[in-house]
């Protein structure tokens, strides 16, 4: 998640229905908004849906790899163009760089939110399975060392 404690606190404070979220409505912000809605009522989400959401981490990893390759390729184009003698291709002139970098930052933020949704979903799913196992067996799982401990 984010290191910004104030933003996190604002995100978790219950709002009136007419209040708007305090983050941007880009892809990352929309994911954050939708996950906050789901997370507040996670018990109503099916196991299958949580499992599907938790599988998003694999897609986020692919997105990060694709972004890395794209940025490396662009860096190589700019580097080669800057080092070229004579005529240059003119790839990514100074006016183009801010938009390109903001776009890359948006993709990175979206990846961050996808990873957050996936990891939170996996946590909720594991907790749900743990509670069911405890209920069925009468044993309490000791999460610190993964050993079963009898209920007191």
Secondary structure, 3 states (H helix, E strand, C coil): CCCCHHHHHHHHCCCCCCCCCCCCCCHHHHHHHHHHHHHCCHHHCCHHHHHHHHCHHHHHHHHHHHHHHHHHHHHHHHHHHHHCCCCCCCCCCHHHHHHHHHHHHHHHHHHHHHHHHHHHHHHHHHHHHHHHHHHHHCEEEECCCCEEEECC
